[in-house]
């Protein structure tokens, strides 16, 4: 059994496409699977859309991505976990490659990402720098991470002291445990943070991180890109 775990907060606009992509990939690969949407304090019809698409819905009130992902893992039935963000579309190629990596002895991993739509010049530069940097650093973007249940339990799950960068910490924890793979196959994930937050806002986030260091990740206060009311 494979569990696709999807943390979601007010994701009614995009979660339908995400669930459809999982269904299509699973059908192409003839997988035995479940889809678990962890609805974290949504005020829209995220849960109704997920239920109508055949997903199991777990309601939580955390507003904390690490805690929400962990809640999904605790309630999942599978022996393999795929953590997929609600704005991310998977495909049979990336899911199949991940399963083959696990069968070959990997404990977990991630993949590269593609962003839809046109990007401004500075956004193109940022993406062009970030994608190879993540690969060099052996970090899997949080929009698509996978691991065995045993590896997840051994690492202790996502670090709930953190309100962001929990995907980085999980990548490193899995890499310490065993073989951690970064697939060449890609998922399609939303570029909305690039479009709805200005270059100045991204710059201020970087400035606060340089000024306060990793301690800022333990509070929601300066993490508006993740915890403000979503912009469209």
C-alpha positions as CSV (number, residue, x, y, z in Angstrom):
1,X,0.0,0.0,0.0
2,X,1.2,3.5,-0.9
3,X,0.0,6.6,0.9
4,X,-0.2,9.9,-0.9
5,X,-0.3,12.5,1.9
6,X,-1.4,16.0,1.0
7,X,-1.3,18.8,3.5
8,X,-3.9,21.5,2.5
9,X,-5.0,24.9,3.8
10,X,-7.6,26.7,1.6
11,X,-6.6,24.9,-1.5
12,X,-9.9,24.7,-3.3
13,X,-8.5,26.3,-6.4
14,X,-5.8,23.8,-7.0
15,X,-6.3,20.6,-5.1
16,X,-8.6,19.0,-7.7
17,X,-5.9,19.0,-10.3
18,X,-3.4,17.6,-7.8
19,X,-5.8,14.7,-6.9
20,X,-6.6,14.0,-10.5
21,X,-2.8,13.8,-11.3
22,X,-2.3,11.2,-8.5
23,X,-5.3,9.2,-9.7
24,X,-3.9,9.1,-13.2
25,X,-0.4,8.2,-12.2
26,X,-1.6,5.4,-9.9
27,X,-3.9,4.0,-12.6
28,X,-1.0,4.1,-15.2
29,X,1.2,2.1,-12.7
30,X,-1.6,-0.2,-11.4
31,X,-0.8,0.9,-7.8
32,X,-2.6,-0.1,-4.6
33,X,-2.8,3.3,-2.9
34,X,-4.7,5.7,-0.8
35,X,-4.9,9.5,-0.9
36,X,-5.1,11.3,2.4
37,X,-5.8,15.0,2.4
38,X,-4.9,16.6,5.8
39,X,-7.2,19.6,5.8
40,X,-5.5,22.1,8.1
41,X,-8.0,24.7,9.3
42,X,-9.4,25.4,5.8
43,X,-12.2,27.9,5.5
44,X,-13.1,27.1,1.9
45,X,-14.4,23.8,0.3
46,X,-11.1,22.1,0.2
47,X,-12.4,19.1,2.1
48,X,-15.5,18.8,0.0
49,X,-13.5,18.8,-3.2
50,X,-11.1,16.2,-1.8
51,X,-13.9,13.9,-0.6
52,X,-15.7,14.2,-4.0
53,X,-12.5,13.1,-5.7
54,X,-12.3,10.0,-3.6
55,X,-9.7,11.1,-1.1
56,X,-9.9,10.4,2.6
57,X,-9.9,13.7,4.6
58,X,-8.4,14.3,8.0
59,X,-9.3,17.6,9.6
60,X,-6.6,19.3,11.9
61,X,-6.3,22.8,13.3
62,X,-2.5,23.2,13.3
63,X,-1.6,25.9,10.8
64,X,1.8,24.4,10.9
65,X,3.1,22.5,7.9
66,X,5.4,20.1,9.8
67,X,2.6,19.1,12.2
68,X,0.1,18.7,9.4
69,X,2.4,16.4,7.5
70,X,3.1,14.3,10.6
71,X,-0.6,14.0,11.3
72,X,-1.0,12.6,7.9
73,X,1.7,10.1,8.4
74,X,0.3,8.9,11.7
75,X,-3.1,8.2,10.0
76,X,-1.8,6.7,6.8
77,X,-2.1,3.0,6.1
78,X,0.7,2.6,3.6
79,X,4.3,1.4,4.0
80,X,5.5,4.0,1.5
81,X,4.7,7.7,1.9
82,X,4.5,10.3,-0.8
83,X,4.2,13.8,0.6
84,X,2.7,16.0,-2.1
85,X,1.7,19.6,-1.8
86,X,-1.8,20.5,-2.7
87,X,-0.6,22.8,-5.6
88,X,1.6,20.1,-7.2
89,X,0.8,17.7,-10.0
90,X,2.6,14.4,-10.2
91,X,2.9,12.0,-13.1
92,X,3.5,8.3,-13.7
93,X,7.2,8.9,-14.6
94,X,8.1,10.5,-11.3
95,X,6.1,8.2,-9.1
96,X,7.4,5.1,-10.9
97,X,11.0,6.4,-10.6
98,X,10.5,6.9,-6.9
99,X,9.2,3.4,-6.4
100,X,12.1,1.9,-8.3
101,X,14.5,3.8,-6.2
102,X,12.9,2.5,-3.0
103,X,12.9,-1.0,-4.3
104,X,16.6,-0.6,-5.0
105,X,17.3,0.2,-1.4
106,X,16.8,4.0,-1.1
107,X,15.2,5.2,2.1
108,X,13.6,8.3,0.5
109,X,14.1,11.2,-1.8
110,X,12.6,13.8,-4.0
111,X,12.7,15.2,-7.5
112,X,13.2,18.3,-9.5
113,X,10.4,20.8,-10.2
114,X,8.9,22.7,-13.1
115,X,6.9,25.9,-12.8
116,X,4.0,26.7,-15.0
117,X,3.4,30.0,-16.8
118,X,5.7,32.9,-17.7
119,X,8.2,34.2,-15.2
120,X,9.9,37.6,-14.9
121,X,13.6,37.9,-15.5
122,X,14.5,37.9,-11.9
123,X,12.3,34.9,-11.3
124,X,14.0,33.0,-14.1
125,X,17.3,33.7,-12.5
126,X,16.2,32.6,-9.0
127,X,14.8,29.4,-10.3
128,X,17.8,28.7,-12.5
129,X,20.0,29.1,-9.4
130,X,17.8,27.3,-6.9
131,X,17.2,24.1,-8.8
132,X,20.9,23.0,-9.2
133,X,21.7,24.4,-5.7
134,X,19.1,22.1,-4.1
135,X,20.5,19.1,-6.1
136,X,24.1,19.9,-5.0
137,X,23.0,20.3,-1.4
138,X,21.0,17.0,-1.6
139,X,17.8,18.7,-0.6
140,X,14.4,17.6,-1.9
141,X,11.8,20.4,-2.3
142,X,8.9,19.9,0.1
143,X,6.3,19.8,-2.7
144,X,7.3,16.2,-3.4
145,X,9.1,14.0,-0.9
146,X,8.9,10.3,-0.5
147,X,10.2,7.7,1.9
148,X,9.4,4.4,3.5
149,X,7.3,4.3,6.6
150,X,10.2,2.7,8.5
151,X,12.6,5.6,7.5
152,X,10.0,8.2,8.5
153,X,9.5,6.6,11.9
154,X,13.3,6.3,12.5
155,X,13.8,10.0,11.7
156,X,11.0,11.1,14.0
157,X,9.1,12.7,11.2
158,X,9.1,16.4,10.2
159,X,10.6,18.7,12.9
160,X,7.6,20.4,14.6
161,X,9.9,23.1,16.1
162,X,10.0,24.6,12.6
163,X,7.4,26.5,10.7
164,X,9.4,26.4,7.5
165,X,12.4,24.6,6.1
166,X,11.1,21.4,7.6
167,X,11.6,19.8,4.2
168,X,15.4,20.6,4.3
169,X,15.7,19.1,7.8
170,X,13.9,16.0,6.7
171,X,16.0,15.6,3.6
172,X,19.2,15.7,5.7
173,X,17.7,13.3,8.3
174,X,16.9,10.8,5.6
175,X,20.3,11.2,4.0
176,X,21.9,10.4,7.3
177,X,19.8,7.3,7.6
178,X,20.5,5.8,4.1
179,X,20.6,6.4,0.4
180,X,18.6,9.5,-0.5
181,X,17.9,10.1,-4.1
182,X,17.0,13.2,-6.2
183,X,15.2,12.1,-9.3
184,X,15.7,13.7,-12.7
185,X,12.0,13.3,-13.3
186,X,9.9,16.4,-12.4
187,X,6.6,17.4,-10.9
188,X,4.7,20.6,-11.9
189,X,4.2,22.8,-8.9
190,X,2.6,26.3,-8.5
191,X,4.7,29.4,-8.9
192,X,2.2,31.5,-7.0
193,X,4.7,32.7,-4.3
194,X,6.8,34.2,-7.1
195,X,3.8,35.9,-8.6
196,X,1.9,37.1,-5.5
197,X,4.9,38.2,-3.4
198,X,7.1,41.0,-4.7
199,X,10.8,40.9,-5.2
200,X,11.0,43.3,-2.2
201,X,9.0,40.9,0.0
202,X,11.3,38.0,-0.9
203,X,14.3,40.3,-0.2
204,X,12.9,41.2,3.3
205,X,12.5,37.5,4.1
206,X,16.1,36.9,3.1
207,X,17.2,39.9,5.2
208,X,15.4,38.6,8.3
209,X,17.0,35.2,7.8
210,X,20.4,36.7,7.6
211,X,19.8,38.9,10.6
212,X,18.1,36.4,12.9
213,X,19.4,33.1,11.5
214,X,17.6,29.8,11.7
215,X,15.8,30.9,14.9
216,X,13.3,32.8,12.7
217,X,12.0,29.5,11.4
218,X,10.6,28.6,14.8
219,X,8.0,31.4,14.6
220,X,5.2,32.3,12.1
221,X,5.8,36.0,12.6
222,X,8.1,36.6,9.6
223,X,7.0,33.7,7.4
224,X,4.2,35.4,5.5
225,X,5.0,33.6,2.3
226,X,3.7,30.4,4.0
227,X,1.2,31.7,6.7
228,X,-0.4,34.9,5.5
229,X,-3.8,34.7,4.0
230,X,-3.2,33.3,0.5
231,X,-3.1,35.8,-2.4
232,X,-4.5,35.0,-5.8
